[in-house]
Amino acid sequence: MSVSIPPLISIGTIRTPYTVTAPYQPVKEDKGDFRIVIGPEYQDGLKELSRFQYIYVIYYIHRMEKEVSMVISPSWTDGARVGVFASRSPVRPNPIGISIVRIKKIINNEIHTSGLDVFDGTPLLDLKPYIKDLDVREDANYGWMEDLPDREHLILHIKGIPHDH
Ligand SMILES: C[S@@+](CC[C@H](N)C(=O)[O-])C[C@H]1O[C@@H](n2cnc3c(N)ncnc32)[C@H](O)[C@@H]1O
């Protein structure tokens, strides 16, 4: 059952070095120019944002052309089959992505950040501050990933953390 909802609008553009491939999740120490350029009409909305270390970046996964399935097999697993809503797959009914990144500096309408996992030109939908205690859940777990035999190693891959094999 679907309901009628107001359309979303792009409030800016995410600039990254990635045009063909991008990391699976943001890589904290990624080198390169990562910037969120917000429309000048929204610049006042950044007031006090620089006081936070981290932000949620919410965006439209605009170049996705793959067909959506309700059950998927994440490419980084050895054949696990899980529901799309139990995954961070970019191929979903509403192609909306979310990434947590560190704010480096804000100059006028541009937010310079740590690494992002999106293609250059990705449309920005929203920004929210990541708030200590409010957003951290000490008892969070790995869900179905708990059962993966090589979980810790796979998670290093997803996070882009260099390691020996
Ligand atoms: C696995 S998704 C994770 C996105 C987000 N961190 C999340 O958890 O919702 C990241 C992948 O989406 C793909 N991607 C990123 N930006 C995209 C865009 N604008 N259009 C289509 N695919 C994109 C890239 O293949 C990238 O590796």
Ligand as a Chemical Component Dictionary entry (heavy atoms), coordinates in Angstrom:
data_LIG
# 
_chem_comp.id                   LIG 
_chem_comp.type                 NON-POLYMER 
_chem_comp.pdbx_formal_charge   0 
_chem_comp.three_letter_code    LIG 
# 
loop_
_chem_comp_atom.comp_id 
_chem_comp_atom.atom_id 
_chem_comp_atom.alt_atom_id 
_chem_comp_atom.type_symbol 
_chem_comp_atom.charge 
_chem_comp_atom.model_Cartn_x 
_chem_comp_atom.model_Cartn_y 
_chem_comp_atom.model_Cartn_z 
_chem_comp_atom.pdbx_ordinal 
LIG C1  C1  C 0  26.610 0.308 -0.365 1  
LIG S1  S1  S 1  26.100 1.960 -0.756 2  
LIG C2  C2  C 0  26.070 2.608 0.908  3  
LIG C3  C3  C 0  25.497 3.987 0.941  4  
LIG C4  C4  C 0  25.308 4.528 2.345  5  
LIG N1  N1  N 0  26.529 4.614 3.095  6  
LIG C5  C5  C 0  24.268 3.745 3.105  7  
LIG O1  O1  O 0  24.627 2.897 3.914  8  
LIG O2  O2  O -1 23.068 3.983 2.872  9  
LIG C6  C6  C 0  27.524 2.686 -1.463 10 
LIG C7  C7  C 0  27.649 2.274 -2.938 11 
LIG O3  O3  O 0  26.621 2.926 -3.659 12 
LIG C8  C8  C 0  27.046 3.188 -4.989 13 
LIG N2  N2  N 0  26.752 4.609 -5.245 14 
LIG C9  C9  C 0  27.233 5.673 -4.576 15 
LIG N3  N3  N 0  26.726 6.815 -5.075 16 
LIG C10 C10 C 0  25.878 6.463 -6.055 17 
LIG C11 C11 C 0  25.044 7.199 -6.942 18 
LIG N4  N4  N 0  24.950 8.516 -6.907 19 
LIG N5  N5  N 0  24.323 6.496 -7.862 20 
LIG C12 C12 C 0  24.403 5.138 -7.922 21 
LIG N6  N6  N 0  25.168 4.393 -7.096 22 
LIG C13 C13 C 0  25.903 5.045 -6.184 23 
LIG C14 C14 C 0  28.530 2.881 -5.048 24 
LIG O4  O4  O 0  28.674 1.650 -5.712 25 
LIG C15 C15 C 0  28.943 2.733 -3.584 26 
LIG O5  O5  O 0  29.953 1.755 -3.423 27 
# 
loop_
_chem_comp_bond.comp_id 
_chem_comp_bond.atom_id_1 
_chem_comp_bond.atom_id_2 
_chem_comp_bond.value_order 
_chem_comp_bond.pdbx_ordinal 
LIG C1  S1  SING 1  
LIG S1  C2  SING 2  
LIG S1  C6  SING 3  
LIG C2  C3  SING 4  
LIG C3  C4  SING 5  
LIG C4  N1  SING 6  
LIG C4  C5  SING 7  
LIG C5  O1  DOUB 8  
LIG C5  O2  SING 9  
LIG C6  C7  SING 10 
LIG C7  O3  SING 11 
LIG C7  C15 SING 12 
LIG O3  C8  SING 13 
LIG C8  N2  SING 14 
LIG C8  C14 SING 15 
LIG N2  C9  SING 16 
LIG N2  C13 SING 17 
LIG C9  N3  DOUB 18 
LIG N3  C10 SING 19 
LIG C10 C11 SING 20 
LIG C10 C13 DOUB 21 
LIG C11 N4  SING 22 
LIG C11 N5  DOUB 23 
LIG N5  C12 SING 24 
LIG C12 N6  DOUB 25 
LIG N6  C13 SING 26 
LIG C14 O4  SING 27 
LIG C14 C15 SING 28 
LIG C15 O5  SING 29 
# 
